[in-house]
Amino acid sequence: MKRSYNKEVKAPVYTIEECTQCGLKSKRFFQDGDYVYRRSGKCGKCNGTMIITYIYTEKPITE
């Protein structure tokens, strides 16, 4: 008989940033203080402004 245990599994949270000039998108781990439409730095491609456009979590894989 297999027992089921209630384990708390933390799912990773990601932040998507997008450049306002060239449209470059990047994905990184969420950092405290992130919120949608926050200016998050300079674009590595064109030196434009990066804006946070999306924050989400991915469901962990459980067996």
C-alpha positions as CSV (number, residue, x, y, z in Angstrom):
1,M,0.0,0.0,0.0
2,K,1.4,3.4,-1.1
3,R,1.0,6.3,1.3
4,S,0.5,9.8,0.1
5,Y,2.3,12.5,2.0
6,N,1.3,16.1,1.9
7,K,4.6,17.8,0.9
8,E,4.8,21.5,0.3
9,V,6.5,22.0,-3.0
10,K,7.5,25.6,-4.0
11,A,7.0,26.3,-7.7
12,P,9.5,28.7,-9.3
13,V,8.3,32.2,-10.1
14,Y,9.5,33.9,-13.2
15,T,9.6,37.5,-14.5
16,I,9.4,38.4,-18.2
17,E,11.0,41.7,-19.2
18,E,10.5,43.4,-22.6
19,C,12.4,46.2,-24.2
20,T,10.2,49.2,-25.1
21,Q,12.3,50.0,-28.2
22,C,13.4,46.8,-29.9
23,G,10.9,44.3,-28.3
24,L,13.6,41.9,-26.9
25,K,12.2,39.7,-24.3
26,S,14.0,38.0,-21.4
27,K,13.0,35.5,-18.7
28,R,14.5,35.5,-15.2
29,F,13.7,34.4,-11.7
30,F,11.4,36.7,-9.8
31,Q,13.1,39.1,-7.4
32,D,11.5,40.9,-4.4
33,G,10.1,44.2,-5.5
34,D,9.2,43.0,-9.1
35,Y,5.8,44.2,-10.3
36,V,4.2,44.6,-13.8
37,Y,5.2,47.8,-15.7
38,R,8.2,48.4,-13.5
39,R,11.3,49.7,-15.3
40,S,13.9,47.0,-14.7
41,G,17.0,48.2,-16.4
42,K,18.6,48.6,-19.8
43,C,18.3,46.4,-22.8
44,G,21.5,44.4,-23.7
45,K,20.7,44.7,-27.4
46,C,19.8,48.4,-28.0
47,N,20.3,50.0,-24.6
48,G,16.5,50.8,-24.4
49,T,14.4,50.5,-21.3
50,M,13.3,47.1,-20.1
51,I,9.8,46.9,-18.6
52,I,8.4,43.9,-16.6
53,T,5.4,42.7,-18.6
54,Y,4.5,39.4,-17.0
55,I,5.0,37.5,-13.7
56,Y,4.1,33.9,-13.5
57,T,4.7,30.5,-11.9
58,E,5.2,27.1,-13.5
59,K,3.6,24.1,-11.9
60,P,6.2,21.8,-10.5
61,I,6.4,18.3,-12.0
62,T,5.3,15.7,-9.5
63,E,5.4,11.9,-9.9
